[in-house]
Amino acid sequence: MEQISKNELLDEIIIILMAALSLAGVRDDCMKQALEAYEDLIDEISDDEEYDYKAICKVINRLKKTRGELFG
């Protein structure tokens, strides 16, 4: 079985989620905001296990804001 990295797995998950949001009729600008926040989170969570918690909290707050825009 082929091994994949944590980031590759997360990338596959986000592709599926973005496709589902698109099929559900979510606006493109909201999906773009969610994707940008996700990419920022991935940048902060690297394989070296040393996380910048303040940066991660900032990204999570962006995701919460985007979630509010997505789902009202």
C-alpha positions in Angstrom: 0.0 0.0 0.0 1.3 3.4 -0.9 2.2 5.8 1.9 0.9 9.3 1.8 1.8 12.3 4.0 -0.5 14.0 6.4 -0.6 17.0 4.1 -1.4 14.9 1.1 -4.3 13.3 2.9 -5.6 16.7 4.1 -5.4 18.0 0.5 -7.5 15.1 -0.7 -10.1 15.7 2.1 -10.4 19.4 1.2 -10.8 18.6 -2.5 -13.8 16.4 -1.6 -15.2 19.0 0.8 -14.9 21.8 -1.7 -16.6 19.7 -4.4 -19.5 19.0 -1.9 -19.8 22.7 -1.1 -19.9 23.5 -4.8 -22.6 20.9 -5.4 -24.6 22.4 -2.5 -24.5 25.8 -4.2 -22.1 27.6 -1.8 -20.9 30.8 -3.3 -17.5 30.7 -4.9 -16.2 33.7 -2.8 -17.1 31.8 0.4 -15.4 28.7 -0.8 -12.3 30.7 -1.7 -12.2 32.2 1.8 -12.5 28.7 3.3 -9.8 27.3 1.1 -7.4 30.2 1.9 -8.0 29.7 5.6 -7.4 25.9 5.2 -4.2 26.5 3.3 -3.0 28.9 6.1 -3.8 26.2 8.7 -1.8 23.6 6.7 1.1 26.0 6.5 1.0 26.2 10.3 0.7 22.4 11.0 3.8 20.9 9.5 5.3 17.4 9.9 7.8 18.7 12.5 5.1 18.8 15.2 6.1 22.3 16.3 3.0 24.4 16.0 2.6 28.1 16.3 -0.6 28.1 18.5 -1.3 31.8 18.1 -1.2 31.5 14.3 -3.4 28.4 14.4 -5.9 30.1 16.6 -6.0 33.0 14.2 -6.7 30.7 11.3 -9.4 28.8 13.2 -11.1 32.1 13.9 -11.0 32.8 10.1 -12.6 29.4 9.5 -15.3 30.2 12.0 -16.0 33.5 10.4 -16.2 31.8 7.0 -18.4 29.1 8.4 -20.8 31.8 9.6 -20.8 33.3 6.1 -21.4 29.9 4.5 -24.2 28.8 6.7 -25.7 32.1 7.9 
